[in-house]
Amino acid sequence: MEEPGELGTVIAERELEILVGGTVAGVARVRMGLPAAEASGDFTCPVQVAGLGDDRVRLAWGQDSFVALQNGLVLIELLLKQLAPGHIDLRWQSGSPGDLGFPMPRSA
């Protein structure tokens, strides 16, 4: 799910506040691009988390565009947890720290 790619047309974007010691210290931007069909018949959905030190675009894969979108949302949540150092919190729309509005993968 994490091959580098190009973002292309942005279809969704969200800003998250970066909190250090409870104080807003910056903004992280999450972007999702338009899913695209690959030669294999699978689809990819590009995602980017910018502002946390690694702004690379990554690709989520799926059997169709809906699965690629769903996998893109899960990938965003995983990237946010991976890229945010332990001493900072992220917050969406002045909500509770850690509640970012993205789904977590279901346990098998």
C-alpha positions as CSV (number, residue, x, y, z in Angstrom):
1,M,0.0,0.0,0.0
2,E,2.9,2.4,0.3
3,E,4.5,2.8,-3.1
4,P,5.4,6.4,-3.9
5,G,3.3,8.2,-6.5
6,E,1.9,11.5,-7.6
7,L,-1.0,13.2,-5.9
8,G,-2.8,14.4,-9.1
9,T,-6.2,15.9,-8.7
10,V,-7.0,16.4,-5.0
11,I,-10.5,15.2,-4.2
12,A,-10.4,15.7,-0.4
13,E,-8.3,17.7,2.1
14,R,-8.3,18.1,5.9
15,E,-6.2,20.3,8.2
16,L,-5.2,18.9,11.6
17,E,-3.8,21.1,14.4
18,I,-0.4,20.0,15.7
19,L,-0.4,20.4,19.5
20,V,2.8,20.5,21.6
21,G,2.1,20.7,25.4
22,G,-1.5,21.5,24.7
23,T,-0.6,24.5,22.5
24,V,-1.2,24.7,18.7
25,A,2.3,24.6,17.1
26,G,1.4,24.1,13.5
27,V,-0.8,22.5,10.9
28,A,-0.6,19.1,9.2
29,R,-2.4,18.7,5.9
30,V,-4.0,15.4,4.7
31,R,-4.8,15.1,1.0
32,M,-6.4,12.4,-1.1
33,G,-6.1,12.2,-4.8
34,L,-8.5,10.9,-7.4
35,P,-8.4,7.0,-7.7
36,A,-7.0,5.8,-11.0
37,A,-7.2,2.5,-12.9
38,E,-3.9,0.6,-13.4
39,A,-2.9,-1.6,-16.3
40,S,-3.4,-4.6,-14.1
41,G,-7.1,-3.7,-13.6
42,D,-6.6,-2.7,-10.0
43,F,-7.0,0.9,-8.8
44,T,-4.7,3.2,-6.8
45,C,-5.6,6.1,-4.6
46,P,-2.8,8.6,-3.8
47,V,-2.7,10.1,-0.3
48,Q,-0.3,12.6,1.4
49,V,0.3,13.7,4.9
50,A,2.2,17.0,4.8
51,G,3.7,18.9,7.7
52,L,4.9,16.0,9.9
53,G,8.4,15.7,8.3
54,D,7.6,13.2,5.5
55,D,5.5,14.7,2.7
56,R,5.8,11.8,0.3
57,V,2.7,10.7,-1.7
58,R,1.8,7.1,-1.1
59,L,-0.6,4.9,-3.0
60,A,-3.4,2.7,-1.6
61,W,-4.4,-0.1,-3.8
62,G,-7.8,-1.8,-4.3
63,Q,-9.8,-4.1,-6.6
64,D,-11.9,-1.1,-7.7
65,S,-12.0,2.6,-7.0
66,F,-14.2,2.2,-3.9
67,V,-11.8,-0.2,-2.3
68,A,-8.8,2.0,-3.2
69,L,-10.6,5.0,-1.5
70,Q,-11.3,2.9,1.6
71,N,-7.8,1.7,1.8
72,G,-6.6,5.3,1.3
73,L,-8.5,6.4,4.4
74,V,-7.0,3.5,6.4
75,L,-3.5,4.4,5.1
76,I,-4.0,8.0,6.2
77,E,-4.8,6.9,9.7
78,L,-1.8,4.6,9.8
79,L,0.5,7.3,8.4
80,L,-0.7,9.9,11.0
81,K,0.1,7.5,13.8
82,Q,3.5,6.6,12.3
83,L,4.6,10.2,11.5
84,A,3.4,12.0,14.6
85,P,6.2,11.9,17.2
86,G,5.2,10.8,20.8
87,H,5.5,14.4,22.2
88,I,2.9,15.9,19.9
89,D,-0.9,15.4,19.5
90,L,-3.0,16.0,16.5
91,R,-6.5,17.4,16.6
92,W,-9.3,18.0,14.0
93,Q,-11.6,21.0,14.2
94,S,-10.7,21.8,17.8
95,G,-12.0,18.4,19.0
96,S,-10.3,15.9,21.3
97,P,-6.6,15.2,20.7
98,G,-6.2,11.9,18.8
99,D,-9.7,12.0,17.3
100,L,-8.9,12.7,13.7
101,G,-12.0,11.4,11.9
102,F,-10.3,8.6,9.9
103,P,-11.2,4.9,10.2
104,M,-8.8,2.4,11.7
105,P,-8.4,-1.0,10.1
106,R,-10.6,-3.8,11.6
107,S,-8.9,-6.5,13.5
108,A,-8.8,-9.9,11.7
